[in-house]
Amino acid sequence: MDICNNADRERYEEEKHLERTLRVIDDNIARYSAEFARISAETKELYDNYRSSNPELHNDLVVGLDIKSQTERILNKNIIARKNPYFGRIDYTEHDSGESFSLYIGKHGIRKNKYEGLIVDWRAPVSSVYYESDIGESSYDTPTDETIAISLKKKRTYEISDSKLVDYYDSDVVANDEFLTKYLSKNKEVVLGEIIATIQKEQNAIIRDTPFHSVVVQGVAGSGKTTVAMHRISYILYNYKERFRPDEFYIIGSNRMLLNYITGVLPNLEVHNVNQMTMEEFFISLLDKDFDVKKGRYGLAKSFISLKEDTRSEKRSRLMAYKGSLSFIRALEHYLRQYELNLAVKEPVEYNGETLFTKEDMVYFLTFFEDKPMQEKIDLLNKKLAYKITSINELEMQHKEVTKSEVKRFRNYFGNRSEKLKLMEIYEGFLEYMKFHGKELEGEGIKALDEEGISLLLNDLHRKKLDIYDLGMLLMIKKKLKMTKDFDYVSHIVVDEAQDFGAMVFYLCKRLFRDCTYTIMGDVSQNIHYDTGMNDWEVLKNEIFNPEKDKFYVLAKSYRNTIEISEYAGRILRKCSFKTYDIEPIIRHGREVEVIRAGSADEMLRQAVDILKGIKDSGYDTAAVICRTQEETLKVHKLLKEYVEVEPIPDNLEDMTFMNGIMVLPIHMTKGLEFEAVIIWNPDEERYNADDADAKLLYVAATRAMHELYIIYSGSLSKLLI
């Protein structure tokens, strides 16, 4: 039989396999639909009886609802799998057993029955072979650290659309640039949800890394950082069910629109009930009733530069840089140690001619239990004192009532553990301390804040203006001083756009949650909070995380932008003084970046309208007009909506949600998003200085574009773009 006939036969066999798979899925759908209907009727009857007169049915109802939920999830998995049941196949032989397998891999694990699998879930340990291994000798690791040695015979990738086999590819490297380029060009919706089929080897290594240490990922724009983070959550919760609970996972983003955008994919990854918050929301939730921002009528200040005319003074910049630094929070820790000693170290305790506690004893006790909050130490000291008094009285045969009376007399000798702490008063006390004693800390390697900066900070607090770093300091005070369980239920934190937060935030989190692990994703070239954010990873890698245990990864390849857009964005970064990470774009060419000079504001508007109409005619679903400030965004939106259909802007710009269509946005709200076409609005010399901070802003704006990028300006173009 010649090659052509072999190829035809192989395709025929693949089509037949797909037909058989679909028949099993159809049977599953019919079976689980009937089962779901039956269980729904039973739980409804249970609920009605429970509500009317049978409270003892509560446990039966809970079990029934749980079975109903599980059945619904299995049913939905089969329904979703109906259109595209699998994307990969591996054929291999296990060394130890000699047994051969041919496994099909999909977004969801599907079973023929209780004992026999049909499609292997992409998160299963064996699926790592598909993403990482070349043909030949290989192996994969299980979550219990067992290594399975194999000989890989075949690795195949499928294109299936609407239950039909379109094509398939055999390759030593699955989802190589050629296949990935073809896949991305065909799938405009491949932003997050469809990426499972094309996870790259370097991305897969991060996704499947052990959850028992932290990972820090530097990823260039378009490298799939967010995608990797979401899939890592799914992988961990699938393989380590016994160790991690979804409600102890936290996804932290820089703004609400980005959070809604990235976490909308989680249900498709079978991730439910994880917490999704901005860092401000996270900190406020941890402060809980100990500091109510709304009740106290505090306003939360944003750390990005909103208006060009509001560009911070040098004094304000120095303050913000200090607040995001490790010195700020380390100085607070020093102050709280002194605060604790001043409060809990008393005069020596004399009882019946015997010294029960010297001052040295008290200091030793407080130091020995350093990690415990002050209130707990006070409680332990009081209990230890009560125990000593009781022991002495028992030796002297004192009456029980005498003992009770004596214990009561010394009950709160070291302080009252229930005394309400006023966090803001303690914070302000720390700042006052820094004003007079800050220079003394420099001998301990802690940089002091100058008096001018302290006055500025105190003035903000008196005007009831807080930012994320103030919230962090209040949290540190709460953690160090108060007995609370608010920090006990966090097992893994994912931070997206991590470079936008100062190192102080991560130092704080490591102290709030001792046993927590982290997935930190970011790109220091996209740090838009220039004063406070991170311009390199060194402090995070070497002073906050453990360089011997935790992992640092670099994702250099970009899957978002065309080569033309990547090269244009790269030229912006080359004008910067900070360390940058070079982008390696996949080989995908497109239109050259168009830089259009308009003679007037009216001509800028006409040019933008013409471009947006052309974008729509090209069939693109997503486009953005990116402005410098919120105020400019509102103005441009008002102008454009007279001529083209643009997505509405809510009263509070921060409440925007990502939508198909044309969006008008300020730069800081585009972080982590991508659009098929982008217009950068009027990046002139007045709006963008030729400095590192503004270079990062323009780099972010340029790298939002997948296929087409336009620069429209009047006047003199920013030197960063020349």
C-alpha positions in Angstrom: 0.0 0.0 0.0 1.5 3.4 -1.0 1.9 6.4 1.3 -1.2 8.1 0.1 -3.3 5.1 1.0 -1.6 4.8 4.4 -2.5 8.5 5.0 -6.1 8.0 3.9 -6.4 4.9 6.1 -5.0 6.7 9.1 -7.4 9.6 8.6 -10.3 7.2 8.2 -9.3 5.5 11.5 -9.1 8.9 13.3 -12.5 9.9 12.0 -14.0 6.6 13.2 -12.4 7.0 16.6 -14.0 10.5 16.8 -17.4 9.0 15.9 -17.1 6.4 18.6 -16.0 9.0 21.1 -19.0 11.2 20.3 -21.4 8.2 20.6 -20.1 7.6 24.2 -20.4 11.3 25.0 -24.0 11.3 23.7 -24.8 8.3 25.8 -23.2 10.0 28.8 -25.3 13.1 28.2 -28.5 11.2 28.0 -27.7 9.1 31.1 -26.6 12.1 33.2 -29.5 14.2 32.0 -31.9 11.6 33.2 -30.0 11.2 36.5 -29.9 14.9 37.0 -33.7 15.2 36.5 -34.3 12.4 38.9 -32.0 13.8 41.6 -33.5 17.3 41.1 -37.0 15.9 41.7 -35.8 14.0 44.8 -34.0 17.0 46.3 -37.1 19.2 45.7 -39.3 16.8 47.5 -36.7 16.6 50.4 -36.6 20.4 50.5 -40.4 20.7 50.6 -40.7 18.2 53.4 -37.8 19.8 55.3 -39.4 23.2 55.0 -42.8 22.1 56.1 -42.3 19.8 59.1 -39.2 17.6 59.0 -36.0 19.4 60.2 -34.3 16.1 60.7 -34.1 15.8 56.9 -31.4 18.5 56.9 -28.5 16.1 56.5 -30.2 14.1 53.7 -30.9 17.4 51.9 -27.3 18.5 52.1 -26.1 15.1 50.7 -28.7 15.2 48.0 -27.8 18.7 46.9 -24.1 17.7 46.8 -24.9 14.7 44.6 -27.0 17.0 42.4 -24.1 19.4 42.0 -21.6 16.7 41.1 -24.0 15.2 38.6 -24.6 18.6 37.0 -20.8 19.2 36.7 -20.3 15.8 35.0 -23.2 16.5 32.6 -21.8 19.9 31.7 -18.3 18.4 31.1 -19.8 16.0 28.5 -21.9 18.7 26.9 -18.8 21.0 26.5 -16.7 18.1 25.3 -19.3 17.3 22.5 -18.0 20.0 20.2 -14.3 19.5 20.8 -13.7 16.3 22.8 -9.9 16.2 22.6 -6.9 18.0 21.2 -4.0 15.6 21.6 -2.9 12.0 21.6 0.1 10.2 23.0 1.1 6.6 22.3 3.7 5.1 24.6 5.0 2.0 26.4 5.8 1.9 30.1 9.2 0.5 30.9 8.4 -1.4 34.0 5.2 -3.1 32.9 5.9 -3.3 29.2 2.2 -2.2 28.7 1.4 0.1 25.8 -1.2 2.9 25.8 -2.8 5.2 23.4 -4.3 8.1 25.3 -6.4 11.0 23.9 -6.1 14.3 25.9 -8.8 16.9 26.3 -9.9 19.9 28.3 -12.0 17.6 30.5 -11.6 14.0 31.6 -14.4 11.9 30.2 -15.2 8.3 31.2 -17.0 5.5 29.4 -18.1 4.1 32.7 -17.0 3.9 36.3 -14.0 1.8 35.5 -12.9 2.8 32.0 -11.6 6.2 30.8 -12.2 7.7 27.4 -10.4 11.0 27.4 -7.6 12.0 29.8 -7.8 15.4 31.5 -5.1 17.8 30.5 -4.2 18.2 34.2 -3.5 14.5 34.8 0.2 13.7 35.4 0.6 11.6 32.3 -0.6 14.6 30.2 2.7 16.4 30.9 4.2 14.0 28.3 2.1 15.7 25.6 3.4 19.1 26.5 7.0 18.4 27.4 8.4 15.2 25.8 9.9 14.5 22.4 9.5 11.2 20.7 11.8 8.6 22.3 12.7 7.8 25.9 10.9 10.0 28.5 9.2 10.0 31.8 6.6 11.8 33.9 6.2 12.5 37.6 3.1 11.9 39.7 2.0 14.2 42.5 3.5 11.7 45.0 7.0 12.2 43.4 7.0 8.8 41.7 8.7 8.8 38.3 7.2 6.7 35.5 9.7 5.9 32.7 8.2 5.5 29.2 9.1 5.2 25.5 7.0 7.8 23.6 6.0 6.5 20.1 3.6 9.1 18.8 2.5 12.7 19.7 -0.4 14.1 17.7 -2.4 17.4 17.8 -5.9 17.6 16.5 -8.0 20.4 15.0 -11.7 19.6 15.8 -14.5 22.0 15.2 -18.2 21.4 15.8 -17.6 17.7 16.3 -15.8 17.3 13.0 -12.1 16.4 12.4 -10.6 19.3 10.5 -6.9 18.2 10.6 -4.2 16.6 12.7 -0.5 17.0 13.0 2.4 14.8 14.2 5.3 16.7 15.7 8.3 16.1 18.0 7.4 19.4 19.6 3.7 19.9 20.1 2.3 23.3 19.4 5.5 24.7 17.8 5.5 28.2 16.4 4.2 27.1 13.0 1.2 25.2 14.4 0.6 27.9 17.1 0.7 30.7 14.5 -1.9 28.8 12.4 -4.0 28.1 15.5 -4.0 31.7 16.8 -4.8 33.1 13.4 -7.9 30.8 13.1 -9.1 31.4 16.7 -9.8 35.0 17.6 -11.3 33.8 20.9 -8.1 32.0 22.0 -7.4 34.7 24.6 -7.6 32.4 27.6 -10.1 29.7 27.4 -8.8 27.8 24.4 -5.2 27.9 25.2 -5.0 24.4 26.7 -4.3 22.8 23.4 -1.3 25.1 22.8 0.4 25.3 26.2 4.1 25.6 25.5 6.8 23.5 27.2 8.1 26.5 29.3 4.6 27.4 30.3 3.8 23.8 31.2 6.8 23.7 33.5 5.3 26.5 35.6 1.8 25.2 35.6 2.9 21.8 36.9 5.6 23.0 39.3 4.9 21.8 42.9 2.6 23.9 44.9 4.7 23.4 48.0 7.1 26.2 47.1 6.5 29.6 45.5 7.1 30.6 41.9 8.0 34.1 40.6 7.5 34.5 36.8 8.9 37.4 34.7 7.0 37.2 31.5 7.1 39.7 28.6 3.9 41.2 27.2 1.9 38.5 25.5 3.8 35.6 27.0 0.7 34.0 28.6 1.5 34.9 32.2 -2.2 35.2 33.2 -3.1 32.1 31.2 -0.4 30.1 33.0 -1.5 31.4 36.4 -5.1 30.4 35.8 -4.1 27.0 34.5 -1.7 26.5 37.5 -4.6 27.0 39.9 -6.7 24.4 38.0 -3.8 22.0 38.0 -3.1 22.3 41.7 -6.7 21.9 42.7 -7.1 18.9 40.4 -4.0 17.0 41.6 -3.7 18.1 45.3 -7.4 18.0 46.4 -6.3 16.6 49.8 -4.0 19.5 50.6 -5.6 22.6 49.0 -9.2 23.9 49.1 -10.6 26.3 46.5 -11.9 28.8 49.2 -8.3 29.1 50.5 -7.0 30.3 47.1 -6.8 34.0 46.4 -6.4 35.6 42.9 -5.2 39.1 43.4 -5.3 41.6 40.5 -4.5 45.3 40.0 -8.0 46.3 39.0 -11.5 44.9 38.9 -11.8 44.9 35.1 -8.7 42.7 34.7 -10.0 40.4 37.4 -13.3 39.9 35.7 -11.5 39.4 32.4 -9.1 36.7 33.6 -11.3 34.8 36.1 -14.2 34.5 33.7 -12.3 31.5 32.3 -12.1 29.6 35.6 -15.4 27.7 35.4 -14.2 26.3 32.1 -11.1 25.1 33.9 -13.3 23.4 36.5 -12.2 25.9 39.2 -15.0 27.1 41.5 -15.2 29.1 44.7 -11.8 30.7 44.6 -11.5 34.2 46.0 -10.9 37.0 43.4 -10.0 40.5 44.7 -7.9 43.5 44.0 -5.1 44.0 46.5 -7.0 46.9 48.2 -10.1 44.7 48.6 -7.9 41.9 50.0 -6.3 44.1 52.6 -9.6 45.6 53.6 -11.2 42.2 54.0 -8.3 41.1 56.3 -8.6 44.3 58.4 -12.3 43.3 58.8 -13.9 45.1 61.8 -10.6 46.2 63.2 -10.5 49.1 60.7 -13.6 49.9 58.7 -12.5 52.2 55.8 -16.1 53.2 54.9 -17.3 53.7 58.4 -14.2 55.9 59.1 -15.0 57.8 55.9 -11.5 57.2 54.5 -10.8 57.6 50.8 -8.6 55.2 48.9 -6.0 57.0 46.8 -4.7 55.3 43.6 -1.0 55.1 43.2 -0.9 55.7 39.5 -0.4 59.1 38.0 -3.8 60.2 36.8 -3.3 63.6 35.2 -0.2 64.9 33.5 -0.7 68.2 35.4 -0.8 66.1 38.6 2.6 64.6 38.0 4.0 64.1 41.5 6.5 66.5 43.0 9.9 65.2 43.9 8.8 65.2 47.5 5.7 63.1 46.8 7.7 60.7 44.6 10.2 60.1 47.4 7.4 59.4 49.9 5.7 56.9 47.6 9.0 55.1 46.8 9.6 54.8 50.6 6.1 53.5 51.3 6.6 50.7 48.8 10.0 49.8 50.2 11.1 47.2 52.7 12.5 49.9 55.0 9.1 51.3 55.7 7.6 48.0 57.0 10.8 46.9 58.7 10.8 50.3 60.6 7.3 49.5 61.7 8.3 46.0 62.9 11.1 47.6 65.0 8.6 50.1 66.5 6.1 47.4 67.3 8.8 45.4 69.2 9.5 48.5 71.3 5.8 49.1 71.7 5.3 45.6 73.0 8.1 45.8 75.4 7.0 49.1 76.8 3.4 47.8 77.3 4.1 44.3 78.6 7.4 44.6 80.6 6.4 45.6 84.1 8.1 45.9 87.5 9.3 42.5 88.8 6.6 40.4 90.3 7.1 39.7 94.0 4.9 37.2 95.8 5.3 35.9 99.3 8.9 37.1 99.4 9.7 35.3 96.1 10.5 36.9 92.7 8.2 35.2 90.2 9.2 37.3 87.2 12.2 39.6 86.7 12.2 42.2 83.8 14.7 40.0 82.1 12.3 37.0 82.3 9.6 39.1 80.7 11.9 40.3 77.8 13.1 36.7 77.2 9.5 35.4 77.2 8.4 38.0 74.7 11.4 37.3 72.5 11.1 33.6 72.7 7.6 33.7 71.3 8.5 36.3 68.7 6.0 35.0 66.1 3.0 35.2 68.3 0.9 38.4 68.5 1.3 40.6 71.5 -2.1 39.9 72.9 -1.4 36.2 72.9 2.0 36.7 74.7 0.2 38.8 77.3 -2.3 36.1 77.8 0.4 33.5 78.1 2.3 35.6 80.6 -0.8 36.2 82.7 -1.5 32.4 82.7 2.0 31.6 83.6 1.9 34.0 86.5 -1.5 32.5 87.7 0.1 29.0 87.5 3.1 30.1 89.6 0.8 31.7 92.3 -1.4 28.6 92.4 1.6 26.3 92.7 3.0 28.4 95.7 -0.4 28.4 97.4 -0.8 24.6 97.0 2.7 24.1 98.5 1.7 26.3 101.4 -1.7 24.5 101.8 -3.6 27.7 101.2 -7.4 27.5 100.9 -8.8 27.4 97.4 -10.7 30.7 97.9 -7.5 32.4 98.9 -5.8 31.1 95.8 -8.6 32.3 93.6 -8.5 35.7 95.2 -4.7 36.0 94.7 -4.9 34.8 91.1 -7.7 37.3 90.4 -5.5 40.1 91.9 -2.8 39.4 89.3 -5.2 38.3 86.5 -4.3 41.1 84.1 -0.9 42.1 85.5 0.7 42.1 82.0 -2.3 43.6 80.3 -5.7 42.7 79.1 -5.7 40.5 76.0 -9.3 41.7 75.1 -8.4 45.4 75.1 -9.5 46.9 71.8 -6.6 48.1 69.6 -6.9 51.3 67.8 -4.8 50.6 64.7 -4.7 54.1 63.3 -3.6 55.6 66.6 -0.7 53.1 66.7 0.2 53.8 63.1 0.2 57.6 63.8 2.3 56.9 66.9 4.8 55.0 64.7 5.1 58.0 62.4 5.6 60.4 65.3 8.3 58.0 66.6 10.0 58.1 63.1 10.1 61.8 63.2 12.3 61.9 66.2 14.0 58.5 66.2 14.1 57.4 62.5 17.8 58.2 62.1 18.6 55.8 64.9 17.3 52.9 62.7 19.9 53.5 60.0 22.4 51.7 62.2 20.3 48.6 61.9 20.2 48.8 58.1 16.7 50.4 57.9 16.5 53.6 55.8 14.7 56.4 57.6 11.9 58.6 56.1 12.8 62.3 56.3 10.7 64.6 58.4 9.2 66.3 55.3 8.0 62.9 54.1 6.5 62.1 57.5 4.7 65.4 57.6 3.3 64.7 54.2 2.1 61.2 55.2 0.6 62.4 58.4 -1.2 65.2 56.5 -2.7 62.5 54.2 -3.9 60.5 57.1 -5.5 63.5 58.8 -7.3 64.3 55.6 -8.5 60.7 55.7 -6.6 59.7 52.5 -5.2 56.1 52.5 -3.5 54.0 49.9 -2.6 50.3 49.7 0.6 50.8 51.7 -1.2 52.4 54.6 -3.6 49.5 54.6 -0.6 47.2 54.6 0.9 48.9 57.6 -2.4 48.7 59.5 -2.5 45.0 58.7 1.0 44.5 60.1 0.0 46.2 63.3 -3.0 43.9 63.6 -0.9 40.8 62.9 1.8 41.7 65.4 -0.5 42.8 68.2 -3.9 41.1 68.0 -5.1 37.6 68.6 -7.1 36.8 65.5 -7.9 33.9 63.1 -8.3 36.3 60.1 -4.9 35.2 58.7 -5.4 31.4 59.1 -7.4 30.5 56.0 -5.1 31.4 53.1 -3.1 28.6 51.5 -2.1 29.9 48.0 -2.0 33.4 46.6 -1.8 34.2 42.9 -0.8 37.8 42.1 -1.1 39.1 38.6 0.7 42.2 37.4 2.8 41.9 40.5 5.3 44.5 39.3 2.8 47.2 40.1 3.1 46.6 43.8 6.1 47.6 46.0 8.2 44.9 47.6 6.7 45.9 50.9 3.4 44.2 49.9 5.0 40.8 49.4 7.1 41.1 52.5 3.9 41.8 54.4 2.0 38.8 52.9 4.9 36.5 53.8 4.5 37.5 57.4 0.7 37.4 57.5 0.5 33.9 56.1 3.4 31.8 57.3 2.4 28.6 55.5 1.1 30.1 52.3 2.7 29.6 48.9 2.6 32.0 46.0 2.4 32.3 42.2 3.8 35.7 41.3 3.3 36.9 37.7 4.6 40.1 36.3 6.8 42.1 33.9 9.0 44.8 35.3 8.9 46.5 31.9 5.2 47.1 32.5 5.4 48.7 35.9 3.0 51.6 35.6 3.2 52.6 39.3 6.8 53.8 38.8 7.3 55.3 42.2 6.2 52.3 44.3 6.3 49.3 42.0 9.2 47.0 41.1 11.7 47.8 38.4 13.6 44.5 38.9 13.0 41.2 40.8 16.1 41.2 42.9 14.6 42.2 46.3 11.7 39.8 45.7 13.9 36.9 44.8 16.6 37.3 47.4 15.1 39.1 50.4 11.5 38.0 50.5 11.3 34.6 48.8 13.9 31.8 49.4 16.3 31.6 46.4 17.3 28.1 47.4 13.7 26.8 47.6 11.4 29.0 45.5 11.6 29.1 41.7 12.2 32.1 39.3 11.1 31.7 35.7 11.4 33.8 32.6 8.8 33.7 29.8 10.5 35.5 26.9 8.3 34.4 23.9 5.3 36.6 23.0 2.3 35.0 21.4 0.2 38.2 21.2 1.8 40.8 18.9 2.9 40.6 15.3 6.6 41.0 14.7 6.0 44.5 13.6 4.3 45.5 16.8 6.8 43.7 19.0 9.7 45.5 17.3 8.0 48.8 17.6 7.4 48.2 21.4 10.9 47.0 21.8 12.3 50.3 20.5 10.4 52.2 23.3 12.1 50.0 25.9 15.5 50.6 24.4 15.2 54.2 25.3 15.0 53.3 29.0 17.8 53.1 31.6 16.4 50.1 33.6 17.0 46.4 32.8 14.6 45.0 30.3 13.8 41.5 29.1 13.9 41.0 25.3 10.7 39.8 23.5 11.0 36.8 21.3 7.9 37.1 19.1 6.5 34.0 17.3 6.9 34.3 13.5 3.7 36.1 12.7 3.8 39.1 10.4 1.2 41.8 10.0 0.7 45.4 9.1 3.4 48.0 9.9 2.6 50.3 12.8 1.0 53.4 11.5 2.1 56.8 13.0 -0.3 59.5 11.9 0.3 63.2 12.5 -2.8 65.3 12.4 -2.8 69.0 12.0 -5.5 69.7 14.5 -7.7 68.1 17.2 -10.6 67.8 14.6 -8.3 66.0 12.2 -7.2 63.6 14.9 -10.9 62.8 15.5 -11.5 62.2 11.8 -8.5 60.0 11.4 -9.5 57.9 14.5 -13.1 57.5 13.2 -11.9 56.4 9.8 -9.5 53.8 11.3 -12.2 52.5 13.7 -14.6 52.0 10.8 -11.9 50.2 8.9 -11.2 48.0 11.9 -14.9 47.0 12.1 -15.1 46.3 8.4 -12.1 44.0 8.7 -14.1 41.8 11.0 -12.2 42.4 14.2 -14.2 42.0 17.4 -12.1 43.9 19.8 -10.5 47.3 19.5 -9.3 50.0 22.0 -8.5 53.7 22.0 -6.0 54.1 24.7 -5.7 57.5 26.4 -3.3 58.9 29.0 -5.7 59.8 31.8 -9.2 59.1 33.0 -10.2 62.7 32.2 -8.9 62.4 28.6 -10.7 59.0 28.3 -14.0 60.6 29.1 -13.4 63.4 26.7 -12.4 61.2 23.8 -15.2 58.8 24.4 -17.7 61.6 24.2 -16.2 62.8 20.9 -16.1 59.3 19.3 -19.6 58.1 20.2 -21.0 60.8 17.8 -19.5 58.9 14.9 -18.9 55.3 15.8 -20.4 52.8 18.2 -18.2 52.6 21.3 -18.8 50.6 24.5 -20.4 52.7 27.3 -18.4 54.0 30.2 -20.0 53.7 33.7 -20.1 56.6 36.2 -17.2 55.0 38.0 -14.6 54.2 35.4 -13.1 51.6 37.7 -16.3 49.6 37.3 -15.8 48.9 33.6 -15.9 45.4 32.3 -14.1 44.0 29.2 -16.4 43.8 26.2 -16.2 43.0 22.5 -16.4 46.1 20.4 -14.6 49.4 20.7 -13.5 50.4 24.2 -12.0 53.8 25.2 -9.7 53.3 28.2 -6.9 55.0 30.2 -3.6 53.1 30.0 -3.6 51.9 33.6 -6.9 50.0 32.9 -5.5 48.1 29.9 -3.0 46.1 31.9 -3.3 42.4 31.1 -5.8 42.9 28.4 -5.4 42.5 24.6 -7.2 43.8 21.6 -7.1 42.9 17.9 -6.5 46.6 17.0 -5.3 49.5 19.1 -5.1 53.3 18.7 -2.9 55.2 21.1 -4.4 58.7 21.4 -2.1 61.7 21.1 1.1 60.5 22.7 2.8 63.9 22.3 5.7 65.5 24.2 3.4 67.3 26.6 1.7 64.0 27.7 4.7 61.7 27.7 8.1 62.8 28.9 11.2 61.0 27.6 11.8 59.2 30.9 11.5 55.6 32.3 8.1 56.0 33.9 6.4 57.2 30.7 8.3 54.7 28.6 6.7 51.9 30.6 3.2 53.4 30.1 3.7 53.6 26.3 5.2 50.1 26.2 2.0 48.8 27.9 -0.2 50.7 25.5 1.6 49.4 22.4 1.7 45.8 23.5 -2.1 45.6 23.9 -2.4 45.3 20.1 -2.5 41.8 18.6 -2.7 42.6 14.9 -2.8 46.4 14.2 -1.4 49.4 16.0 -2.0 53.0 15.2 -0.5 56.2 16.7 -2.5 59.4 16.2 -1.1 62.7 17.4 -0.9 66.4 16.8 1.9 68.7 17.8 5.3 67.1 18.6 5.4 63.3 19.0 6.9 62.0 22.3 10.6 61.4 21.8 10.0 57.8 23.1 8.2 57.0 19.9 10.7 58.6 17.5 
